[in-house]
Amino acid sequence: MKKTLLITGLLLGGVNSAIADDEPKSAWAGSTGYLGLSTTAGNSDTESLTAGLKVKYETGKLISEMGLDILRASSNSLDTAERYVLASKTGYKLNEKDYLFYGSRYEKDKFTAFDYTLTSGIGWGHKFYDEESKKLITEVGIGYKTVAYDIDRSEDAGLAFTGKLDYMRQITDTMKFIDVLIVESTSDNTFLQNDAGLSLTVSDKVNVNFVHQVKHNTDVPAGFDNTDTLFAINLGYTF
């Protein structure tokens, strides 16, 4: 039941700002999609797919974001990676730099020690700067995290402290450096994910992204690695 309620909150959190009656006319902002695909044939047959969609929606004092990331890979007809991440956030702007938010993050990964993780909570965000050429936004929060272990389907749940750092810097007219760090810490484990890379502008709508992702858990069951890495090249589209 807790899992159902949290997933419901995750989905509703991404759209509830759209039904606010006392806010000015709303607008989509910063919505992007990306797709990366590679295949090989011959001595080794491999396929990999990275895809995602991020939507941002603003209505005066309110702001909502929702994102979906997908990773699939196979080698010689055997699956080697399968991951789905769904995240949402709804925030209330206190002023131009500070906001309060409710956020949720659900991750399903068939090739780690964890069958799924679900984190939901509230927090405070601060924009040091958020411009076309540079961005630095930090978030800290507290919430509830559920972890289901793949080895025996058991679950652990408890208090979690969360953090996020969202950084961007324009290097040239057509190149940006982007780095996003996520932290989720409980009494049993601390999870960190860092996505760093370059975004090359092709046109007003299209860009090419080079991303290096590192995922680390401080405590995992025996037989599993603490750290997973991913390097991806994908084509992004802004709408």
KENUDREN-517522 format. One record per residue (C-alpha): chain; x, y, z; residue in three letters; residue number from 1. Coordinates in steps of 0.02 Angstrom, whole numbers, plus 32768, in hexadecimal, padded with zeros to 4 digits. Layout:
N
A / X / Y / Z / Ala / NUM
...
***
This chain:
239
A / 8000 / 8000 / 8000 / Met / 1
A / 808D / 807A / 802A / Lys / 2
A / 80DB / 8055 / 7F81 / Lys / 3
A / 8036 / 8077 / 7F28 / Thr / 4
A / 801B / 811B / 7F84 / Leu / 5
A / 80CC / 8157 / 7F5F / Leu / 6
A / 80C0 / 812C / 7EA6 / Ile / 7
A / 8018 / 8185 / 7E9E / Thr / 8
A / 8068 / 821E / 7EEE / Gly / 9
A / 80F7 / 8211 / 7E72 / Leu / 10
A / 8081 / 821A / 7DDE / Leu / 11
A / 800E / 829E / 7E26 / Leu / 12
A / 80A0 / 830A / 7E5D / Gly / 13
A / 80D5 / 8324 / 7DAA / Gly / 14
A / 802D / 8369 / 7D71 / Val / 15
A / 7FD4 / 83B9 / 7E03 / Asn / 16
A / 8011 / 8468 / 7DDB / Ser / 17
A / 7FAE / 8460 / 7D3A / Ala / 18
A / 7F0A / 8465 / 7D9A / Ile / 19
A / 7F30 / 84FB / 7E08 / Ala / 20
A / 7EA1 / 8578 / 7DEC / Asp / 21
A / 7EEE / 860F / 7E3F / Asp / 22
A / 7F8E / 8617 / 7DDA / Glu / 23
A / 7FB4 / 8679 / 7D3B / Pro / 24
A / 7FB2 / 8626 / 7C90 / Lys / 25
A / 8029 / 8593 / 7C90 / Ser / 26
A / 80B6 / 856C / 7C18 / Ala / 27
A / 8124 / 84D9 / 7BEA / Trp / 28
A / 81DC / 84FF / 7C05 / Ala / 29
A / 827C / 84A0 / 7BE7 / Gly / 30
A / 822B / 83FF / 7BAA / Ser / 31
A / 82A9 / 8389 / 7B58 / Thr / 32
A / 82B3 / 82DA / 7B12 / Gly / 33
A / 834A / 8270 / 7AE2 / Tyr / 34
A / 836F / 81CE / 7A89 / Leu / 35
A / 840D / 8167 / 7A74 / Gly / 36
A / 8419 / 80C3 / 7A15 / Leu / 37
A / 84AA / 8054 / 79E3 / Ser / 38
A / 84B8 / 7FA7 / 7994 / Thr / 39
A / 8544 / 7F33 / 795F / Thr / 40
A / 853F / 7E93 / 78F8 / Ala / 41
A / 85BB / 7E0C / 78C9 / Gly / 42
A / 8625 / 7DB5 / 794B / Asn / 43
A / 85BE / 7E0B / 79D1 / Ser / 44
A / 8509 / 7E45 / 79C3 / Asp / 45
A / 84E4 / 7ED3 / 7A3A / Thr / 46
A / 845C / 7F55 / 7A4C / Glu / 47
A / 8449 / 7FE6 / 7AC3 / Ser / 48
A / 83C4 / 806B / 7ADB / Leu / 49
A / 83C0 / 8106 / 7B48 / Thr / 50
A / 8326 / 8173 / 7B43 / Ala / 51
A / 82D2 / 81F3 / 7BB0 / Gly / 52
A / 8257 / 8281 / 7BC0 / Leu / 53
A / 825B / 8314 / 7C37 / Lys / 54
A / 81C8 / 838D / 7C45 / Val / 55
A / 81C3 / 8430 / 7CA6 / Lys / 56
A / 8121 / 8490 / 7CC4 / Tyr / 57
A / 810F / 853A / 7D18 / Glu / 58
A / 8078 / 859A / 7D58 / Thr / 59
A / 80AD / 8638 / 7DB3 / Gly / 60
A / 80DF / 8600 / 7E61 / Lys / 61
A / 80D9 / 8546 / 7E39 / Leu / 62
A / 8151 / 84DC / 7DD5 / Ile / 63
A / 8145 / 8423 / 7DA9 / Ser / 64
A / 81C4 / 83AF / 7D5A / Glu / 65
A / 81B7 / 82FB / 7D22 / Met / 66
A / 823C / 828C / 7CD4 / Gly / 67
A / 8249 / 81DC / 7C8E / Leu / 68
A / 82EF / 8186 / 7C65 / Asp / 69
A / 8301 / 80DC / 7C12 / Ile / 70
A / 839A / 806E / 7BF7 / Leu / 71
A / 8393 / 7FC9 / 7B99 / Arg / 72
A / 8426 / 7F60 / 7B5B / Ala / 73
A / 8442 / 7EB0 / 7B1B / Ser / 74
A / 84D3 / 7E46 / 7ADD / Ser / 75
A / 84BB / 7DAC / 7A70 / Asn / 76
A / 8400 / 7DAD / 7A97 / Ser / 77
A / 841E / 7DB2 / 7B53 / Leu / 78
A / 83E5 / 7E4A / 7BB5 / Asp / 79
A / 8475 / 7EA2 / 7C0D / Thr / 80
A / 8420 / 7F40 / 7C4B / Ala / 81
A / 836E / 7F77 / 7C6C / Glu / 82
A / 8348 / 8011 / 7CD3 / Arg / 83
A / 82B5 / 8088 / 7CE4 / Tyr / 84
A / 82B6 / 8128 / 7D4C / Val / 85
A / 821D / 8195 / 7D69 / Leu / 86
A / 822E / 8236 / 7DCA / Ala / 87
A / 81BC / 82C8 / 7DEF / Ser / 88
A / 81C3 / 836A / 7E51 / Lys / 89
A / 8144 / 83F0 / 7E7C / Thr / 90
A / 8184 / 8492 / 7EC8 / Gly / 91
A / 8140 / 8534 / 7F0F / Tyr / 92
A / 81AB / 85CF / 7EF0 / Lys / 93
A / 81CD / 8636 / 7F8C / Leu / 94
A / 822B / 86B7 / 7F26 / Asn / 95
A / 829A / 86BE / 7E8B / Glu / 96
A / 8320 / 8651 / 7EDA / Lys / 97
A / 82CC / 85E0 / 7F5B / Asp / 98
A / 8242 / 855F / 7F50 / Tyr / 99
A / 81F4 / 84D1 / 7FB2 / Leu / 100
A / 81D0 / 842C / 7F5C / Phe / 101
A / 8187 / 837E / 7F66 / Tyr / 102
A / 81E7 / 82FE / 7F00 / Gly / 103
A / 81E8 / 8244 / 7EDA / Ser / 104
A / 825F / 81D0 / 7E80 / Arg / 105
A / 823D / 811C / 7E4C / Tyr / 106
A / 82C5 / 80AD / 7E02 / Glu / 107
A / 82B0 / 7FFC / 7DBF / Lys / 108
A / 8351 / 7FA3 / 7D8E / Asp / 109
A / 8359 / 7EE9 / 7D67 / Lys / 110
A / 8416 / 7EDE / 7D6C / Phe / 111
A / 8442 / 7F23 / 7E18 / Thr / 112
A / 842D / 7EE6 / 7ECB / Ala / 113
A / 838C / 7F4A / 7ED9 / Phe / 114
A / 82EC / 7F17 / 7E81 / Asp / 115
A / 82AA / 7FC8 / 7E96 / Tyr / 116
A / 82BE / 8063 / 7F02 / Thr / 117
A / 823A / 80E6 / 7F26 / Leu / 118
A / 8263 / 818B / 7F7C / Thr / 119
A / 81E6 / 8213 / 7FA4 / Ser / 120
A / 81F5 / 82B0 / 800E / Gly / 121
A / 81F5 / 836C / 8022 / Ile / 122
A / 8281 / 83EB / 801D / Gly / 123
A / 82C7 / 8496 / 7FF8 / Trp / 124
A / 831C / 84D0 / 7F59 / Gly / 125
A / 838B / 8567 / 7F38 / His / 126
A / 83BF / 85B2 / 7E92 / Lys / 127
A / 846A / 8601 / 7E9F / Phe / 128
A / 8457 / 862E / 7DE7 / Tyr / 129
A / 83EB / 85ED / 7D59 / Asp / 130
A / 8417 / 863E / 7CB5 / Glu / 131
A / 8431 / 860D / 7BFF / Glu / 132
A / 84EE / 8604 / 7C16 / Ser / 133
A / 84FA / 85BE / 7CC7 / Lys / 134
A / 8493 / 8565 / 7D4B / Lys / 135
A / 84AD / 852C / 7DFE / Leu / 136
A / 8418 / 84EA / 7E5E / Ile / 137
A / 841F / 8486 / 7F00 / Thr / 138
A / 8399 / 8425 / 7F5C / Glu / 139
A / 8393 / 83D3 / 8009 / Val / 140
A / 8303 / 836E / 804D / Gly / 141
A / 82C2 / 82E8 / 80C1 / Ile / 142
A / 824E / 825A / 8097 / Gly / 143
A / 822A / 81A0 / 8094 / Tyr / 144
A / 8286 / 811C / 802E / Lys / 145
A / 8253 / 8069 / 8007 / Thr / 146
A / 82D4 / 7FED / 7FC5 / Val / 147
A / 82A5 / 7F42 / 7F80 / Ala / 148
A / 8334 / 7EC6 / 7F73 / Tyr / 149
A / 833E / 7E5D / 7ED7 / Asp / 150
A / 838B / 7DC7 / 7F2D / Ile / 151
A / 82F5 / 7D9A / 7F9B / Asp / 152
A / 8270 / 7E21 / 7F76 / Arg / 153
A / 827C / 7E62 / 8028 / Ser / 154
A / 8262 / 7F1C / 8049 / Glu / 155
A / 82B1 / 7F9E / 80BA / Asp / 156
A / 8262 / 8047 / 80D7 / Ala / 157
A / 828C / 80DD / 8140 / Gly / 158
A / 82BF / 8192 / 8150 / Leu / 159
A / 8329 / 81DA / 80C3 / Ala / 160
A / 838A / 827A / 80AD / Phe / 161
A / 8394 / 82B6 / 7FF9 / Thr / 162
A / 83FD / 8334 / 7F99 / Gly / 163
A / 8416 / 8370 / 7EE8 / Lys / 164
A / 8490 / 83E0 / 7E8D / Leu / 165
A / 8466 / 841C / 7DDD / Asp / 166
A / 84F6 / 8476 / 7D87 / Tyr / 167
A / 850E / 84B8 / 7CD6 / Met / 168
A / 8591 / 8528 / 7C86 / Arg / 169
A / 8599 / 8568 / 7BD4 / Gln / 170
A / 8648 / 8543 / 7B91 / Ile / 171
A / 8636 / 8583 / 7AE0 / Thr / 172
A / 85A5 / 85C2 / 7A76 / Asp / 173
A / 857A / 850E / 7A4A / Thr / 174
A / 85B8 / 84AA / 7AE0 / Met / 175
A / 857B / 8497 / 7B93 / Lys / 176
A / 85BF / 8435 / 7C26 / Phe / 177
A / 8536 / 83E7 / 7C91 / Ile / 178
A / 8545 / 838D / 7D38 / Asp / 179
A / 84B5 / 834A / 7DA3 / Val / 180
A / 84D3 / 82F6 / 7E4B / Leu / 181
A / 844C / 8298 / 7EAC / Ile / 182
A / 845F / 825A / 7F60 / Val / 183
A / 83E8 / 81EA / 7FC3 / Glu / 184
A / 8426 / 81B7 / 806E / Ser / 185
A / 83D6 / 8140 / 80EC / Thr / 186
A / 8417 / 80E9 / 8187 / Ser / 187
A / 843F / 804F / 811E / Asp / 188
A / 8485 / 8096 / 807D / Asn / 189
A / 84B6 / 8136 / 8022 / Thr / 190
A / 848E / 813F / 7F6A / Phe / 191
A / 84E9 / 81BA / 7EF7 / Leu / 192
A / 84CF / 81D8 / 7E3F / Gln / 193
A / 8536 / 8253 / 7DDA / Asn / 194
A / 8511 / 827B / 7D24 / Asp / 195
A / 8599 / 82E6 / 7CD4 / Ala / 196
A / 85B2 / 830F / 7C1D / Gly / 197
A / 85B2 / 8384 / 7B89 / Leu / 198
A / 8520 / 83C3 / 7B22 / Ser / 199
A / 8547 / 83FE / 7A71 / Leu / 200
A / 84C8 / 846E / 7A1B / Thr / 201
A / 849B / 843A / 796A / Val / 202
A / 8407 / 84B1 / 7954 / Ser / 203
A / 838A / 8510 / 79BE / Asp / 204
A / 832E / 846D / 79E1 / Lys / 205
A / 83AF / 83E3 / 79CB / Val / 206
A / 844B / 83B8 / 7A31 / Asn / 207
A / 84C4 / 8327 / 7A44 / Val / 208
A / 84EA / 82EF / 7AF6 / Asn / 209
A / 8580 / 8290 / 7B3B / Phe / 210
A / 8557 / 824F / 7BE9 / Val / 211
A / 85BF / 81F1 / 7C69 / His / 212
A / 8555 / 81AC / 7CF7 / Gln / 213
A / 8595 / 8165 / 7D9C / Val / 214
A / 851F / 810F / 7E16 / Lys / 215
A / 8562 / 80DB / 7EC2 / His / 216
A / 8517 / 8085 / 7F59 / Asn / 217
A / 857D / 807F / 7FF8 / Thr / 218
A / 852F / 7FDB / 8031 / Asp / 219
A / 84F6 / 7F4E / 7FBD / Val / 220
A / 84D8 / 7E93 / 7FD7 / Pro / 221
A / 856B / 7E1D / 7FBF / Ala / 222
A / 8591 / 7DF5 / 7F0A / Gly / 223
A / 8560 / 7E9F / 7EC6 / Phe / 224
A / 85CD / 7F34 / 7E97 / Asp / 225
A / 85B9 / 7FD9 / 7EF1 / Asn / 226
A / 85D1 / 8041 / 7E54 / Thr / 227
A / 8583 / 803F / 7DA7 / Asp / 228
A / 85BA / 80AF / 7D17 / Thr / 229
A / 856D / 80DC / 7C70 / Leu / 230
A / 85AB / 8140 / 7BDC / Phe / 231
A / 8527 / 8175 / 7B5E / Ala / 232
A / 8519 / 81E0 / 7AC3 / Ile / 233
A / 846B / 8218 / 7A97 / Asn / 234
A / 840B / 8293 / 7A2C / Leu / 235
A / 83A4 / 8311 / 7A8B / Gly / 236
A / 830F / 8379 / 7A55 / Tyr / 237
A / 82C8 / 8412 / 7AAE / Thr / 238
A / 8212 / 843F / 7A9A / Phe / 239
***
